[in-house]
Amino acid sequence: MTEPAGETAPEAPEDVEPTEDDAPQEPAEADAAVEAEGAVEAEESQEPAETAEAEETAEAAVADAADEADEADEADEADEDQEAAATGAEAADTPEAPKTPELSDAQVELAAQRELRARIEARKAEKEGPLASGAKLSGTAADLLAAVRAVEGGAASGTTFFEAPEPAPRRPAPETAPAMTVRPPVPAQAPAPAPGTTAAVREVLAKGGAPEALAGQVAAALGEAAAQVLLDDPWQLLSVSGVRPEQADGFARALLGAACGPDDPRRAVALTVWLLERAALQGHTALEIGAVRAGLAGNSVPDPEAAVEEAVSAAAVLVFQEEETPEEEPEGDEEPAEAVAEEPASPVLLGLDRYAMAEESLADGLARLVRTATADSWEGSELERAAGTHGLVLHTGGEASRVEPVALAAAARERGLRVLVAVHADAGRRALGAAGAEAVTVAALLSGAAGPGRDEEGTLALDLLVVLDAPQLDVETAAVLVESLPDGCRLVLSGDPEVLGAPGAGRVFTDVLAARVCPRIASRLPDPGPLGELVSGIGAGELNQVEAPGKEIVIVPVRDAGEAVHRTVQLVADSVPRAIGVPPEQTQVVTVGHGGSAGTRALNVALKQRLNPGPGRFGGYDPGDRVAFAPAPGRTVTGTVLSADAEGLRLRCGDEELLVPKERVESALRHGWALTAHQAAGARWPAVVVVLPGDAAGGLSRPWVYTAFGRAERHLSVVHGVDQALARAVAEGAAPERTTRLRPLLEALLATPEE
């Protein structure tokens, strides 16, 4: 079981398995484990490790995504709202007329995206009914179908059919800051569907035997005409997160009767889109066409090839194949080079337009920053010198290395530049100490809640942006962020490439590193102490024995999941406060997943009973409960419940008070004594208890262990029940690869002849 990329959002409500304490232990036993001198037990097995399974393929991502859909983000609309907010309200759709001011690139980009979406919607509207499989196609549909067949037959590359026009030249960046900048207001939450819409959807759901509780989600996903959309195409129910194909099939049979069949073109299109959406939750921005066909076959589609063609012809998905650089033929009397085995052709990929546009926009934006930066000679560290001469710089290193980009930002301010440091989470900002007072989160920057204002063209008034925790950037967030930067602005992306990737689609930091299109500065600062030594070894694939005279690292062996839960509660409530001096509110539990007998749900139930017992009278929560709130997809904010009123639950998150509207409590809030490693990424705590029950072995990988163990500042306890699986994961457990297009796009735009 691999932890899904989109796990940071609270999962759908689910029955929690009762915690079984099969082997209750006396508190003194756990205390002794913590308080014993040199209580460090590292993995010491000298036996040859079993050969690990091959890395998960894209086909496995398609199949496994369905099993974890209930733990994934449910916020496509939220992503679009965020993108719209970041590009600015000033973007206009009206074409340029002669003698009018030139449109900004942000306006041109937004207009192009709207035009593409409009063409897709127009194409769908032209279809009076679903096309029967094999029906004659014309126009755009015929071109798209020809594209698939031509690409698969080798007659053409995918990019031949989907060439994007050259972007309009950008207006030069102003030499000085504008006289006034205006910060756009924080965008309001998307309005709830109208009562009439929800009522109509509820009737259709009841008619098809689906839970009427889904009415609100269906109305939000399908819009004001949701009821009619469901009547015309019942498989659109798959657009609601958590709905499975077999459930949508049953709903369709109830509505369509004998007219419903597994080869229905509407089913083919909906399932193809569903597979790609599920793959996005695993971090993929596209999938190989063979993986999609395999997923369709697994869902009883009689002709997967025809189903893919139908989805392409309906403009529901796009097809891509990256072009390969042809090798030059030898000239004159030159002897031909020795024959070498031909590399396989680039695979044909299928993707959704939202991720395709995001990757292409991000690649164009990064190329723009590289080309428009004015080289300057900056004295100072290697990072400072690189930032002075390049528009895009990558910086890699562990937790200790964060001081280097922060020092760069301070030096740039002394040079009179407009500088900002952005982090992934509020906890990361607080970890910067005094420097964190001027830092903001990426989400707050894009929403306009913090950071500089925007100039008259809608771009941020910045000369240098330093982004820490860059591996946590998903492709859509990164695209909006880069598009918000003016020409000539310098961008420094800093982070640890060994940590788990972004919770959303894409692997931005990894792809830009691999593209080799800009300077890459590797920090030489080691993380200090026993914890730094342990985590650094894990990054190198070694689980070393580490001397911990101050009880910085403790291993607590357990036999089963019930004992793991018991020991975890004992450590958080008693042992760590007494032996280490860290109170429970500063200790974070990290485990592999939400489900299972020792997942976050079971652990949070047990921890609440011990640390803050109560009836849960406010939607399952009581004042004093520790919670994890997902204000947006891919973000987790930890806090404490203060109170509740008619509007919702009020939380204390760091230095701020937040209100969670009552209609969002169930979907966006969960108890937070225990988190997954993805949710904990970007933050650190004085003490961390990592729980590894026996059934967690399949979810372990080197990045997971590196991330989980690296969340601890002073003390790490490992509740260990996976035997040799931990050592194998560190030595051999590479994270599943993500299928993305950003790297080849960047290489095509910025590759130099010598590369």
N, C-alpha and C positions, 0 to 999 in steps of 0.2 A: 504494500500500500504506500503510494507516494503522496505526500501532503500536497493538496492542490494549491495552485498559485493564488487563487482567489479566495483563500480561506479567511481573510481578515474581516469579512463582514459576518455578522451573527448569523448562525445557521437557522434553518426553519425549525419551528418548535418540534420537539421529538420526545418521546417517552424516555426517561432516564432510567437506566438499569440500576437497581438498588445496589449499594456498595456492600460487598460481602467482606467481612473481616474474619476470614477463616482462621487466621493465626494471630490473635491479639497478642501484642507484646507490651511488656511493662515499660513505662517511660524511661526507666533507668537504662534499658538496653540501648535505646537510640541515643540517650545522653552519653553513654560510654563511647559510642561510635564517634561522636563529635568531639568529646573532651579528651580522648586518649591521645597521648603524645605521638606525633608523626603519623596520625591516622590517615594514611594515604594508601589506597589500594589501587594500583593501575593494572591494566590488562597485561598479564605476563605470559600469555600462551606462546609457546615456541612451536606449536604444531603447524604444519603447513595449512594455510587458509584455503578453504574451499574456493574453487573458481566461482567468482560472482557471475550472476546472470548478465547477459549483454544489456547494454543501456536500452531503456525503453524506446521503442520506435514510435513514429507518429500514429501507427495503427493502434498501439497500446494506449496512447493518449486518448484516442477516440473512444475506445471501449471502456477505459477506466473512468472517463469523465462523467459518464452517466451515474456511476456509483457514488460520486461525491458532489453531484449537482446541488444537493440540499445544503451544502456548506459553502456555496459560492456566492459571489456578489450578485445582487439583484438590481443593478443600477445603470442600465444603458442610458436611461433618460438623464440620470444625474451626470454621466460623463458628457453628454451633449450640452447640458446646461453649463457645465464647467467650461467647455470649449467655447461656447458662445460668450460667456462672461469674459474669458481671457482675450478673445479677439477684439472685444470692445463694441459698444453699442453704436459707434460711429460708422461702422461698415455699411455701405449702401449698395443697392442692387441696380441702380439706374446706370445705363451705359454712359461713357464719356461723350460729351458733345464737343464740338470744336470751340476753342477759346475758353474752355472751363479748366479749373485746376486739375492737375494730374492726380488720379486715384493713388492712394497708398498701396503698398504691396499687401498689407493686411486686408484692405478692402477687396483687392483683386482676388486674393486667395479665398476669402469667404464667399465672394460672388461665384467663383469657379466651383466651389463645393456645392453651393446652392443650385447652380445650374446642373451639375451632375445628378444631384438628388432629384431635381425636377424632371430630368430626362428619364430617370428610372421610374418615377411615379407616373409620368405620361405614358411610358411603355406599358406599365401594368394596367393603366386605365383603358388603354386601347383594346385590351383583351376583354371581349364581352363574356367570356366564360373560359374555363380551363381548357388548354389545348390537349387534345387526345394525343397519346404517345404516337409518334410517327406522322403527325399531321404536317402538312406543308407549311413552312415558315417563310417569312419575307422580311425585308428591311433589316433593322438592327438584330432581330432574333436570328435571322439566317446568317448574318455576319458573325455573330457570337458563336453559333453552332459550328460554322466553318472554321472558326478560330480553334476550337477544341480539337477538331479532327485534323487540322493542319499541323497543330503543335504536336499532337500525339504521333502523327505520321512522319514527323521530322521535316516537313516541307517548310516550316517557318517557326520562329520563336514566339513565345507568348507576348513579348514586349512589342512585336510588330503590330499587334491588334489593339494594344492599350497604351500607345505612346501618348504621354502627356505633353501639351504645348509648352514651349519654353516660357518660363515665368517672366512677367513683365519686369523691366528694370526698376529697381527700388530707388526711391528718392534718397539722395545722399543724407547721411546723418548730420544734424546740426552741429556746428563747431562748439557751441556753448549750450548750456542748459536753457530751455525755454523760460520765458519770464514767469510763467505760471504753469503749474501742473495740476491736473484734476484727477482725483482718485474716484473711480466709478464706485457707485454704491454696491455693497455686498448683495449679490443676487438673491432674491427671495426663493424659497423652496417652491418647486413646481406645484401649481394649484391642484387641489384634489379634483377628481372627476365629478362632473355634475351629478346630482342625485338621480336625475332621470336616466342618465347613461348607465349608472350602476344598476338601477332597477331593471332596465331592459336587459343588461347582461345577465343579471341574476335569473331572469325568466328563461333565457336561452340555456344557461348552465343547468337549471332544473330540468328542462326538457331533455337535455342530453345525459342526465344522470351524473353530472359533475358537481362537486361541492360548491354550494352557493357562496361560501366564504372566499372563493377566488374572484368574486365579482370586482372588487376594488383593484386587484392586481391586473386583471384582464382589461378593465377600462383604462387604467393608466398606461398599459403597454400598447393597446390598439387604438386608443383615441375615442373621440365622440361617437364614431360609427362602429364601435366595437361589437355591438350586438349583431349588426348586419354582416360584419366581417366574419364572425363566427358561423353565421348561418350559411354564408357563401363558401367558406373554407374552414371546416371544423378543426383542421390540423393546426390552425393558427393558435390554438390553445397551447402549443409548444413554446410560444413566445413568453409564457409565464415561467419564471424560474421554479424548478422543482417538479414540473410536469414531465412525465415519462412518455415515450412513444406508445407503449401499450395502453396507457390511460387516454391519450389522445385518440387512439384507434377506437377504443370503446365509446368515447364521446361521439366520434364521427359515425359509427354504426348506429347509434341511437338516433342521430339526426337524419342520416341519409338512407338508412335501411339497405335495401338491395343494391342501391346505386353506389355503395361504398365497397371498395376493393383495395387490395394491397398494391395494385399497379396504378392507382389513381394518380394523375400528374400532380395534383395539389399535395398529395402526401409525399411524393418524391421531392418537391421543392422544399416543403416545410422540414422534412427530415434532413436534407442536405444543409440547410441553414442551421438547424439544431445541432448537427454534428460539429460545424465550424464554431458555433457559439460555445459549445462544451469544450472544444479544443482551446479556445481563447482563455477559458478558466484555468487551463493547464499552462498558460503562457505562450501558446502558439498564435502567431498572427496569420498564418496560412497552414494548409496541410497538403501533402502530396496527393495527387488525384487518386492514386491507388489506395491510400488510406481511407479516403472518403468512400470509395466504392466498397471497400471491405466493411466499413461501418454500416453502409446501406444494406449490404447483404446480410449482416448480422441482425438487422431489423426487418427481415423478411421482404425486402424489395426484390421483386422477381428479376428485373433487369437493371442492375446498378449503373451500367454504362449509359443506358437511355435516361435514367433518372438524373445523372449528372448533366447530360446534355439539356434536359428539360430545365434544370435549375439555371444553367448558363443562359439559355434562350429566354428565360423569364427575367433576366437581369438581376436575379437574386444573389448570385455569386459571380466573382470575376476569376479569370484564368490568367496565369502568369508563367513565364519561363525566362530565366535570366539569360541574356546573350553571352556567348563565350567569345573571347578574343581569338581570332584565327591566327595560326602560326604562319610566319613569313616563309615563302618558298626560297630555297637557296638560289643564288644568282650565279651566272657564268659557270666556271669550272669548279665551283665549290662542291665538295663532296657532301652528300646528304648526311644529316645526323643519324646516329644509330637509332634503329627502330626501337621505340618504347611502347609499352602497353598504353592504348588509348584510355583516357580518363572517361568515365561514364558521363553522358550528357546531363546537363542540369535537369532536375526533375520538373515535371509540370505541376504547378501549385494551384490550388483553389483558395480563395480568400473572400472575406466580406469587405464591402466597400469602405466601411468606417476605419478598419485597420489598414487597408491599402492606402487610403488618403492620408492617414496619420503618418505612416512610414515614409511616404513620398514627401509630405510636407516637412517632416523632421529632417530628412536628408537634404532637401533644398535649403532649409533654414541653416543647418550647420555649415553647408558649403558657402552660403552667403556670409556668415560670420568669418569664415576662414579667408574669404576673398576681399572683404571690405575692411579688415583690420589694418591700421597703420602701424608698421613696425617702428618700435621705439627701443632705445637702449636703456634698460633698467638695471641698476646695480643691486646686488643683494644675492639671495640664495638662487639655487638652480631653478626652482619653481618661479621665482620673481623674474629672472632673466627670460625664461620661456614665455611667461605671460606678457612680457613687454613686447615681444617680437611676433606673437601669434594670436590669432583671434580665438582659437580653440586649443585648450591644453587639458590633458588628463593627468590626474594625480592618484597614485595608488599607495595603500599602506593600511596598517591596523589602527586601533583606537588612539594610540599615542601620536600618530602622524597627523591627527586633526589640527594640531597646533600650527602646522606649516601653512595650509591654506588660510587659516585665521590670521597668521602673521602677514601673509601676502595682502590680505584685505586691509589690514592696518597700514601697511606701507603704501598701498595705493591711495588711501585716504590722505596720507601726508603729502602725496603728489598732487592733491587737489582733484582727484577723480571722484565721481559718484559711484559708490561701491555698496554692495549688499551681499550678505552671507545668508543662504537659505538652507534649511535642514528638512529632514523628512517628518520629524515628530517634535512636539513640544519638549519631550524629555531630552532629545538631542540638543535643543537650544539651551536648556538649563544646564546641561553637562559642559557647556562652553564657559561657564563661570561668568566673569564680568563681560567677556566678549559676546555672550549670548544675549545681552540686553539689546544689542543692535541687530540681532539675527531674527529671521522670520521663518515660518514653515512655508514650504512650496505652495500648499493649499491656500494659506492666508494671502500669499503674494498674488496668486492668480485670481482669487476672488475679490481682491481689492481691499480686504480687511486690514492689511498691513503692508508695509513697504512703501516705496516712492509712488508718486502719482504717475500719470501717463501724459505724454505730450499731445499736441493737436492731432497727431496721426494715430494715436492709440497705443504707441509703444511705451515701454517703461523707461523712465528717465534715469538711465544707468550707463556707466562706462565700463563697469566690471561686475559680473555676477559670479559668485563662488557658490557652488552647490555641493554640500556635503551629503553623505549617504546616497550618492548618485546611483548605486545599484538598485535602489528602491524606486527609480523612475520607470513607470510603464510608458509605452510608446505614445499613447494619447496625451498624457500629462506632459511628456517631454516635448511633443510637437507644439502644444499650446504655449509652453514656456519659451521655447526658442523663437516662435513666431512673435512673441511679445517683446523681443529684444531689438533695439534699433541697429541699423548698419553701423559698423565700426565698434560695436560693443564686444568686449572680451568675455569669454565664457570659460570657466574652470570647473570641470567635473571631477570631484574627489570622492573616493570611497575604497572599500575593501573588496576586491574581486572575488574573494573566497566565500563571502556570505551568501545566503539564499537570495535568489533574484526577486524582482518586483512581483507584488501580488497580482498585478494585472497582466495584460498581454504584452509581449515583447521582452527583449533583453537589451536595453539601450546601451548601458555601460559596457557590457561584454562585446556587443557588436561594434561599437566605436573603437574599443581597444583592438579588436581583431582586424579592423579595416586598415590600421596603420596610416591614417591620413593626417595625423597631427602629433605634436610632441607628447611623449608619455614619461612622466617623472615618477620614479619609484622611490618612496621614502625609505630611509635607512634607520629610522627610529624604531627600536624594538619595544614591544609592550612589556612593561616592567613586572617583576615579581613572579611567584610561582604560577599564578593564573596566566600571565602573559607567556611564560615558557610553555605551559600546557597547550594553550590555544595556538601558539605559533607552530608547535610540533604537529598538531592536528592539521593545520593548513598545508604542511609538507607531507601529510599522509602517515604520520607516526603518532601513536598513542603512548607517550613516554611516561615513565615513572618520574614524579616530580617531588622533590623535597618540599614539604609545607610545614615548617616549624610553628607557624602561627595559625595552624588549622585552616588555611585558606582553601584547601580542597579535602573533601571527605567523601568516601564511597560507602554507601549503605546497601549491602546486598539484600535482596528480597526473593521469595520463592514464587509468588503469584501476584495477580493484580490486586486482590483484596489486601494483602500485606503491603503492597506499594502505596495504596491510598492511606492506610493506617499510619505507615511510617512518614509519609509526606505531611499529614496533619500534625503529627508529633514534632517533626522538625520545625515547621513554621510556627507553631503555637508555643513550643517549650524549649527545644534544644538549641536552636539558633539564637533566640533572644538571650538565653542564659549563658551559653558558652562563647558566643561571638559578640553579643551586645547589639544585635540588629533586631529591631522590633518587627512584629508581623506585618505592619503596614509598609515596611520597606523591603520586604522579602517577596520575590516573585516566583511563582511556580510555572515551569515551562514543560509541556509534554508534546507528544507527536501529533495528535489529532483531537478532534472534538468527541468522536465516538469511542466505543470500547469501554471496558470495565475500569480503566484508569485514564480515560480521556478527560478533556476539560470539563465536560458536563458532570461526570461522576466526582471529580476532584472538587469542583466548585460547590456541589451539594454538601460534601463532607466538610469542606473548609467553612462554609457558612454556618453549618450546625455547631461548629466549635468556636468560631471567632465572632459571629454576629447572629445568633439564633433569633428567629422571628417568624411570624406567620406569612410574610410576603404580601402584606395587604395592599401594596401599590403595584399591581400587575406582576406580582412575584418578587418584589423588592421591598426592602425596609431601609429606613435611614441608617447610615453607617455601612451599608453594603458596598463592597468594592466592585466596580463595574468596568466593562470595556464597551465603549461607544464607537460606532462606525458612522461618523458624520458624512462620509463620502466613500465611494468604493476604493479599496486599497489603503484606507487609513483607519487606525485604531487609536483611540484616545482613552487612557485609563483614568479613572476618577473614583469619587465616592458619592453615594446618594445623600443629598442634604434633606430634601423634603419632597412632597408631592402636593399638587393642587389641581384645579379644574383644567389647567392648560397642559399639564404633564409632569414629568419628573425633573427636579432640579439637581444638578450635579456640581460638585467641586472638582475641576480638572486642573491641577496645578494651581496657578494664581487666578484662574478665571472661573466664573460660574456659568454653566450652560443649562439651557432648557431643552429637554427632549420632548417634543410634542407627544401627547398621549397616543396618537395614531401611529407613531413610529416606535413606541417602546418595544413592542413585540418583535419587530423586524430589525431594529438597529441597536438594541441594547442586550447585553448578557452579563452574567457575573464574571468578574475579572481577577479573582485570586489566582486562577490558572489560565494561561494563554498558550497558544501554539507558537512555534519559533517564528513563523511568518508575522504573527501579530506583534511579537516582541522585538522584531528587527528594528533598528534605528533608535532603541532606548536601552538604558542600563540601570541596574538596581544595586544597592549595597550588597544584598545577598540574593542568590538564585538557587532554587531547588529544581533540578532537571529530573523528570520522572520517565524511566524507561522500563515499562512492564514487558513481560514476555511477548505479548502480541504486537508490540511496537517494532519488532525487529525488521519487518518488511518496509517500514517507512523511514528507516535510517539511511543517511548518506553523509559523505564527508562535509558538504556545505551545511547540512542540517546540524550535525554535531558541532561544527565550528561556530555556527551562529548561536546555538543554544548555550554552549559553554561560555561564549564570549560576552554574554549579557551580564556577567557577574563582575562587580568592581572589587569587592573585598573577600567574599566567601562564596564557594560553590559546593553544594551537596548534590551527589548523584545517587538517586534511588535506582539501583542497578539490578535488573532482572532479565537481561537479554544475553547473558553468558558471553560467548565469543563473537556475537553479532556486532557488538560495538567496535571491537578491533577490526573486524572485516570491513565495516562501513567506513572507518577512517582510512584504511589502507586501499580499498578498492571501490568504495561506493560513490562513484561520480553521479552527480545529479542528472536527471533526464534532460536530454537536449531539447531546446525549443526551436521550432521551425519558424524562421523570420526572414525578412527580405532587406532589412536595413543595411547590413554589411555590403552586399553587392551593389546596392544603390549608392552608398557612399564611395565605394571603390570606383564606380563608373563616373562619378562626378569629380572626384578629387585625386584619383590615382596619378602619380607622376611617372614619366617614362622609365626611370630606373627601377621603379617598383613593378 
